[in-house]
Amino acid sequence: MLLSWLDKSLSSEEGFEQVKGYLASPLVKLVAWGLVSALLYHLVAGVRHLIMDMGIGETLEGGTKGSKIVIGVSVALILLSGVWIW
């Protein structure tokens, strides 16, 4: 759906205005925020796993601290993305 909106917005000025109207909808903003939130959490958790592959935080205590850091950073990024989207 996003690719079709991109195509429509690039095709003409009227198409751009239509897509702009779609993106102003609260439901579309909520869905976009949900998708961005999932991607941000996945990104932060992936970085944690890359760090663990280097041998950092492989113990039980390190894993617990790492998971708390992932949740904290993810919440901060998700809130910032919510401010940006809304």
N, CA, C and O atoms as CSV, one atom per row, in Angstrom:
chain,resi,resn,atom,element,x,y,z
A,1,MET,N,N,0.825,-1.176,0.000
A,1,MET,CA,C,0.000,0.000,0.000
A,1,MET,C,C,0.881,1.255,0.000
A,1,MET,O,O,0.585,2.233,-0.687
A,2,LEU,N,N,1.957,1.212,0.773
A,2,LEU,CA,C,2.837,2.369,0.829
A,2,LEU,C,C,3.499,2.650,-0.513
A,2,LEU,O,O,3.671,3.808,-0.894
A,3,LEU,N,N,3.869,1.594,-1.228
A,3,LEU,CA,C,4.477,1.790,-2.542
A,3,LEU,C,C,3.480,2.374,-3.540
A,3,LEU,O,O,3.855,3.201,-4.371
A,4,SER,N,N,2.236,1.961,-3.470
A,4,SER,CA,C,1.234,2.529,-4.382
A,4,SER,C,C,0.986,3.997,-4.049
A,4,SER,O,O,0.776,4.810,-4.950
A,5,TRP,N,N,1.009,4.347,-2.753
A,5,TRP,CA,C,0.862,5.755,-2.369
A,5,TRP,C,C,2.051,6.576,-2.848
A,5,TRP,O,O,1.886,7.715,-3.287
A,6,LEU,N,N,3.241,6.004,-2.766
A,6,LEU,CA,C,4.420,6.704,-3.260
A,6,LEU,C,C,4.304,6.947,-4.764
A,6,LEU,O,O,4.594,8.042,-5.246
A,7,ASP,N,N,3.878,5.922,-5.498
A,7,ASP,CA,C,3.702,6.068,-6.937
A,7,ASP,C,C,2.661,7.138,-7.266
A,7,ASP,O,O,2.858,7.961,-8.160
A,8,LYS,N,N,1.556,7.111,-6.530
A,8,LYS,CA,C,0.488,8.081,-6.777
A,8,LYS,C,C,0.948,9.503,-6.446
A,8,LYS,O,O,0.622,10.447,-7.165
A,9,SER,N,N,1.693,9.651,-5.372
A,9,SER,CA,C,2.135,10.992,-4.976
A,9,SER,C,C,3.162,11.565,-5.950
A,9,SER,O,O,3.274,12.782,-6.093
A,10,LEU,N,N,3.902,10.698,-6.610
A,10,LEU,CA,C,4.906,11.162,-7.571
A,10,LEU,C,C,4.346,11.346,-8.973
A,10,LEU,O,O,5.002,11.941,-9.827
A,11,SER,N,N,3.138,10.841,-9.222
A,11,SER,CA,C,2.583,10.904,-10.571
A,11,SER,C,C,2.047,12.289,-10.929
A,11,SER,O,O,2.196,12.734,-12.067
A,12,SER,N,N,1.424,12.975,-9.967
A,12,SER,CA,C,0.854,14.292,-10.268
A,12,SER,C,C,0.656,15.079,-8.973
A,12,SER,O,O,0.791,14.552,-7.869
A,13,GLU,N,N,0.336,16.344,-9.150
A,13,GLU,CA,C,0.071,17.188,-7.988
A,13,GLU,C,C,-1.208,16.762,-7.273
A,13,GLU,O,O,-1.280,16.795,-6.044
A,14,GLU,N,N,-2.204,16.367,-8.041
A,14,GLU,CA,C,-3.470,15.923,-7.449
A,14,GLU,C,C,-3.267,14.627,-6.653
A,14,GLU,O,O,-3.830,14.452,-5.572
A,15,GLY,N,N,-2.461,13.736,-7.204
A,15,GLY,CA,C,-2.154,12.493,-6.495
A,15,GLY,C,C,-1.425,12.757,-5.196
A,15,GLY,O,O,-1.672,12.102,-4.184
A,16,PHE,N,N,-0.518,13.731,-5.235
A,16,PHE,CA,C,0.205,14.095,-4.013
A,16,PHE,C,C,-0.754,14.608,-2.951
A,16,PHE,O,O,-0.634,14.245,-1.781
A,17,GLU,N,N,-1.700,15.445,-3.343
A,17,GLU,CA,C,-2.671,15.986,-2.386
A,17,GLU,C,C,-3.575,14.887,-1.829
A,17,GLU,O,O,-3.943,14.919,-0.655
A,18,GLN,N,N,-3.933,13.914,-2.671
A,18,GLN,CA,C,-4.753,12.799,-2.188
A,18,GLN,C,C,-3.999,11.984,-1.145
A,18,GLN,O,O,-4.556,11.642,-0.102
A,19,VAL,N,N,-2.751,11.675,-1.419
A,19,VAL,CA,C,-1.948,10.886,-0.477
A,19,VAL,C,C,-1.741,11.674,0.812
A,19,VAL,O,O,-1.758,11.107,1.904
A,20,LYS,N,N,-1.549,12.969,0.680
A,20,LYS,CA,C,-1.401,13.817,1.868
A,20,LYS,C,C,-2.662,13.750,2.730
A,20,LYS,O,O,-2.582,13.749,3.958
A,21,GLY,N,N,-3.816,13.696,2.086
A,21,GLY,CA,C,-5.077,13.556,2.810
A,21,GLY,C,C,-5.189,12.214,3.512
A,21,GLY,O,O,-5.674,12.136,4.641
A,22,TYR,N,N,-4.732,11.137,2.832
A,22,TYR,CA,C,-4.750,9.812,3.468
A,22,TYR,C,C,-3.890,9.799,4.725
A,22,TYR,O,O,-4.285,9.273,5.766
A,23,LEU,N,N,-2.719,10.383,4.606
A,23,LEU,CA,C,-1.764,10.339,5.712
A,23,LEU,C,C,-2.163,11.236,6.880
A,23,LEU,O,O,-1.575,11.139,7.957
A,24,ALA,N,N,-3.141,12.097,6.688
A,24,ALA,CA,C,-3.614,12.944,7.779
A,24,ALA,C,C,-4.619,12.206,8.667
A,24,ALA,O,O,-4.968,12.695,9.741
A,25,SER,N,N,-5.077,11.052,8.236
A,25,SER,CA,C,-6.060,10.274,8.994
A,25,SER,C,C,-5.433,9.713,10.267
A,25,SER,O,O,-4.314,9.202,10.230
A,26,PRO,N,N,-6.147,9.803,11.400
A,26,PRO,CA,C,-5.612,9.248,12.653
A,26,PRO,C,C,-5.379,7.737,12.598
A,26,PRO,O,O,-4.440,7.232,13.214
A,27,LEU,N,N,-6.228,7.017,11.864
A,27,LEU,CA,C,-6.054,5.572,11.765
A,27,LEU,C,C,-4.766,5.231,11.023
A,27,LEU,O,O,-4.035,4.329,11.433
A,28,VAL,N,N,-4.486,5.938,9.941
A,28,VAL,CA,C,-3.264,5.694,9.180
A,28,VAL,C,C,-2.042,6.046,10.032
A,28,VAL,O,O,-1.034,5.339,9.997
A,29,LYS,N,N,-2.133,7.132,10.791
A,29,LYS,CA,C,-1.023,7.511,11.671
A,29,LYS,C,C,-0.785,6.444,12.734
A,29,LYS,O,O,0.361,6.132,13.058
A,30,LEU,N,N,-1.864,5.883,13.278
A,30,LEU,CA,C,-1.734,4.839,14.295
A,30,LEU,C,C,-1.079,3.587,13.720
A,30,LEU,O,O,-0.207,2.989,14.351
A,31,VAL,N,N,-1.500,3.197,12.528
A,31,VAL,CA,C,-0.909,2.025,11.878
A,31,VAL,C,C,0.567,2.281,11.572
A,31,VAL,O,O,1.406,1.405,11.784
A,32,ALA,N,N,0.883,3.473,11.077
A,32,ALA,CA,C,2.282,3.805,10.777
A,32,ALA,C,C,3.115,3.783,12.046
A,32,ALA,O,O,4.242,3.289,12.041
A,33,TRP,N,N,2.572,4.311,13.129
A,33,TRP,CA,C,3.294,4.311,14.402
A,33,TRP,C,C,3.524,2.888,14.899
A,33,TRP,O,O,4.590,2.579,15.430
A,34,GLY,N,N,2.533,2.028,14.728
A,34,GLY,CA,C,2.693,0.630,15.118
A,34,GLY,C,C,3.786,-0.067,14.323
A,34,GLY,O,O,4.593,-0.808,14.884
A,35,LEU,N,N,3.811,0.170,13.019
A,35,LEU,CA,C,4.844,-0.444,12.179
A,35,LEU,C,C,6.233,0.085,12.527
A,35,LEU,O,O,7.189,-0.684,12.623
A,36,VAL,N,N,6.339,1.385,12.713
A,36,VAL,CA,C,7.625,1.985,13.076
A,36,VAL,C,C,8.074,1.486,14.446
A,36,VAL,O,O,9.263,1.255,14.664
A,37,SER,N,N,7.134,1.322,15.363
A,37,SER,CA,C,7.473,0.826,16.700
A,37,SER,C,C,8.051,-0.586,16.634
A,37,SER,O,O,9.054,-0.883,17.283
A,38,ALA,N,N,7.423,-1.442,15.860
A,38,ALA,CA,C,7.916,-2.813,15.714
A,38,ALA,C,C,9.308,-2.830,15.088
A,38,ALA,O,O,10.182,-3.580,15.522
A,39,LEU,N,N,9.505,-2.002,14.071
A,39,LEU,CA,C,10.814,-1.942,13.419
A,39,LEU,C,C,11.895,-1.403,14.355
A,39,LEU,O,O,13.023,-1.897,14.345
A,40,LEU,N,N,11.563,-0.404,15.155
A,40,LEU,CA,C,12.554,0.155,16.080
A,40,LEU,C,C,12.946,-0.859,17.150
A,40,LEU,O,O,14.126,-1.002,17.471
A,41,TYR,N,N,11.953,-1.568,17.707
A,41,TYR,CA,C,12.277,-2.580,18.705
A,41,TYR,C,C,13.154,-3.669,18.092
A,41,TYR,O,O,14.132,-4.107,18.699
A,42,HIS,N,N,12.798,-4.095,16.896
A,42,HIS,CA,C,13.562,-5.131,16.207
A,42,HIS,C,C,15.000,-4.665,15.951
A,42,HIS,O,O,15.941,-5.447,16.093
A,43,LEU,N,N,15.168,-3.411,15.579
A,43,LEU,CA,C,16.494,-2.850,15.326
A,43,LEU,C,C,17.333,-2.837,16.597
A,43,LEU,O,O,18.488,-3.262,16.584
A,44,VAL,N,N,16.757,-2.350,17.696
A,44,VAL,CA,C,17.511,-2.259,18.952
A,44,VAL,C,C,17.858,-3.654,19.466
A,44,VAL,O,O,18.974,-3.873,19.937
A,45,ALA,N,N,16.930,-4.593,19.385
A,45,ALA,CA,C,17.207,-5.958,19.828
A,45,ALA,C,C,18.266,-6.616,18.938
A,45,ALA,O,O,19.088,-7.397,19.419
A,46,GLY,N,N,18.244,-6.302,17.658
A,46,GLY,CA,C,19.263,-6.837,16.755
A,46,GLY,C,C,20.652,-6.332,17.079
A,46,GLY,O,O,21.624,-7.084,17.011
A,47,VAL,N,N,20.750,-5.051,17.435
A,47,VAL,CA,C,22.042,-4.488,17.851
A,47,VAL,C,C,22.519,-5.184,19.124
A,47,VAL,O,O,23.709,-5.465,19.272
A,48,ARG,N,N,21.594,-5.462,20.040
A,48,ARG,CA,C,21.964,-6.194,21.266
A,48,ARG,C,C,22.543,-7.566,20.927
A,48,ARG,O,O,23.545,-7.983,21.509
A,49,HIS,N,N,21.915,-8.261,19.993
A,49,HIS,CA,C,22.413,-9.578,19.622
A,49,HIS,C,C,23.781,-9.497,18.936
A,49,HIS,O,O,24.624,-10.374,19.125
A,50,LEU,N,N,23.994,-8.462,18.155
A,50,LEU,CA,C,25.314,-8.279,17.546
A,50,LEU,C,C,26.378,-8.040,18.622
A,50,LEU,O,O,27.494,-8.551,18.524
A,51,ILE,N,N,26.027,-7.270,19.634
A,51,ILE,CA,C,26.966,-7.028,20.743
A,51,ILE,C,C,27.223,-8.321,21.500
A,51,ILE,O,O,28.354,-8.590,21.905
A,52,MET,N,N,26.180,-9.123,21.694
A,52,MET,CA,C,26.357,-10.402,22.382
A,52,MET,C,C,27.213,-11.354,21.547
A,52,MET,O,O,27.941,-12.171,22.109
A,53,ASP,N,N,27.141,-11.267,20.226
A,53,ASP,CA,C,27.990,-12.105,19.364
A,53,ASP,C,C,29.463,-11.759,19.524
A,53,ASP,O,O,30.330,-12.583,19.233
A,54,MET,N,N,29.753,-10.536,19.988
A,54,MET,CA,C,31.138,-10.137,20.234
A,54,MET,C,C,31.616,-10.594,21.607
A,54,MET,O,O,32.768,-10.362,21.974
A,55,GLY,N,N,30.732,-11.244,22.369
A,55,GLY,CA,C,31.118,-11.782,23.666
A,55,GLY,C,C,30.788,-10.879,24.838
A,55,GLY,O,O,31.197,-11.162,25.965
A,56,ILE,N,N,30.060,-9.801,24.601
A,56,ILE,CA,C,29.708,-8.860,25.670
A,56,ILE,C,C,28.291,-9.160,26.135
A,56,ILE,O,O,27.365,-9.229,25.326
A,57,GLY,N,N,28.127,-9.337,27.441
A,57,GLY,CA,C,26.793,-9.541,27.996
A,57,GLY,C,C,26.226,-10.921,27.790
A,57,GLY,O,O,25.010,-11.074,27.670
A,58,GLU,N,N,27.077,-11.937,27.746
A,58,GLU,CA,C,26.585,-13.296,27.534
A,58,GLU,C,C,26.182,-14.010,28.819
A,58,GLU,O,O,25.571,-15.077,28.765
A,59,THR,N,N,26.511,-13.443,29.961
A,59,THR,CA,C,26.138,-14.072,31.228
A,59,THR,C,C,24.669,-13.795,31.519
A,59,THR,O,O,24.026,-13.000,30.832
A,60,LEU,N,N,24.144,-14.462,32.550
A,60,LEU,CA,C,22.750,-14.250,32.937
A,60,LEU,C,C,22.533,-12.812,33.384
A,60,LEU,O,O,21.531,-12.191,33.028
A,61,GLU,N,N,23.465,-12.285,34.161
A,61,GLU,CA,C,23.336,-10.892,34.619
A,61,GLU,C,C,23.442,-9.920,33.448
A,61,GLU,O,O,22.692,-8.946,33.371
A,62,GLY,N,N,24.373,-10.188,32.541
A,62,GLY,CA,C,24.526,-9.330,31.360
A,62,GLY,C,C,23.310,-9.370,30.461
A,62,GLY,O,O,22.906,-8.352,29.899
A,63,GLY,N,N,22.728,-10.549,30.327
A,63,GLY,CA,C,21.520,-10.679,29.516
A,63,GLY,C,C,20.347,-9.924,30.108
A,63,GLY,O,O,19.562,-9.306,29.388
A,64,THR,N,N,20.234,-9.981,31.440
A,64,THR,CA,C,19.162,-9.257,32.116
A,64,THR,C,C,19.340,-7.754,31.956
A,64,THR,O,O,18.386,-7.039,31.651
A,65,LYS,N,N,20.557,-7.282,32.162
A,65,LYS,CA,C,20.816,-5.849,31.992
A,65,LYS,C,C,20.605,-5.424,30.540
A,65,LYS,O,O,20.038,-4.365,30.271
A,66,GLY,N,N,21.061,-6.252,29.617
A,66,GLY,CA,C,20.902,-5.943,28.201
A,66,GLY,C,C,19.444,-5.850,27.787
A,66,GLY,O,O,19.071,-4.973,27.008
A,67,SER,N,N,18.620,-6.749,28.306
A,67,SER,CA,C,17.202,-6.710,27.944
A,67,SER,C,C,16.518,-5.471,28.509
A,67,SER,O,O,15.641,-4.894,27.866
A,68,LYS,N,N,16.920,-5.059,29.715
A,68,LYS,CA,C,16.357,-3.827,30.287
A,68,LYS,C,C,16.788,-2.608,29.480
A,68,LYS,O,O,16.003,-1.682,29.279
A,69,ILE,N,N,18.030,-2.610,29.019
A,69,ILE,CA,C,18.514,-1.500,28.196
A,69,ILE,C,C,17.761,-1.462,26.870
A,69,ILE,O,O,17.387,-0.390,26.395
A,70,VAL,N,N,17.541,-2.634,26.275
A,70,VAL,CA,C,16.804,-2.711,25.003
A,70,VAL,C,C,15.404,-2.144,25.173
A,70,VAL,O,O,14.937,-1.370,24.337
A,71,ILE,N,N,14.733,-2.529,26.256
A,71,ILE,CA,C,13.367,-2.035,26.475
A,71,ILE,C,C,13.374,-0.527,26.689
A,71,ILE,O,O,12.534,0.180,26.133
A,72,GLY,N,N,14.316,-0.025,27.493
A,72,GLY,CA,C,14.381,1.413,27.751
A,72,GLY,C,C,14.663,2.229,26.502
A,72,GLY,O,O,14.003,3.236,26.248
A,73,VAL,N,N,15.644,1.793,25.726
A,73,VAL,CA,C,15.989,2.513,24.495
A,73,VAL,C,C,14.836,2.422,23.495
A,73,VAL,O,O,14.519,3.397,22.813
A,74,SER,N,N,14.222,1.266,23.415
A,74,SER,CA,C,13.103,1.103,22.484
A,74,SER,C,C,11.930,2.001,22.855
A,74,SER,O,O,11.328,2.631,21.985
A,75,VAL,N,N,11.606,2.061,24.132
A,75,VAL,CA,C,10.500,2.931,24.572
A,75,VAL,C,C,10.807,4.386,24.238
A,75,VAL,O,O,9.938,5.110,23.754
A,76,ALA,N,N,12.042,4.816,24.495
A,76,ALA,CA,C,12.410,6.199,24.178
A,76,ALA,C,C,12.281,6.473,22.678
A,76,ALA,O,O,11.728,7.499,22.282
A,77,LEU,N,N,12.789,5.562,21.845
A,77,LEU,CA,C,12.707,5.755,20.397
A,77,LEU,C,C,11.267,5.688,19.887
A,77,LEU,O,O,10.894,6.423,18.972
A,78,ILE,N,N,10.466,4.812,20.476
A,78,ILE,CA,C,9.072,4.696,20.064
A,78,ILE,C,C,8.301,5.960,20.415
A,78,ILE,O,O,7.478,6.424,19.625
A,79,LEU,N,N,8.557,6.517,21.585
A,79,LEU,CA,C,7.909,7.770,21.962
A,79,LEU,C,C,8.338,8.914,21.051
A,79,LEU,O,O,7.514,9.737,20.652
A,80,LEU,N,N,9.614,8.965,20.727
A,80,LEU,CA,C,10.097,10.007,19.810
A,80,LEU,C,C,9.485,9.855,18.419
A,80,LEU,O,O,9.135,10.847,17.781
A,81,SER,N,N,9.358,8.630,17.957
A,81,SER,CA,C,8.727,8.426,16.652
A,81,SER,C,C,7.244,8.786,16.692
A,81,SER,O,O,6.694,9.265,15.700
A,82,GLY,N,N,6.600,8.557,17.828
A,82,GLY,CA,C,5.197,8.976,17.977
A,82,GLY,C,C,5.041,10.472,17.896
A,82,GLY,O,O,4.093,10.970,17.289
A,83,VAL,N,N,5.972,11.200,18.508
A,83,VAL,CA,C,5.934,12.665,18.424
A,83,VAL,C,C,6.152,13.097,16.983
A,83,VAL,O,O,5.489,14.014,16.498
A,84,TRP,N,N,7.085,12.433,16.295
A,84,TRP,CA,C,7.382,12.784,14.903
A,84,TRP,C,C,6.191,12.500,13.987
A,84,TRP,O,O,5.875,13.305,13.110
A,85,ILE,N,N,5.527,11.354,14.189
A,85,ILE,CA,C,4.399,10.977,13.326
A,85,ILE,C,C,3.171,11.819,13.611
A,85,ILE,O,O,2.498,12.253,12.677
A,86,TRP,N,N,2.863,12.061,14.878
A,86,TRP,CA,C,1.648,12.796,15.221
A,86,TRP,C,C,1.909,14.273,15.122
A,86,TRP,O,O,1.010,15.076,15.372
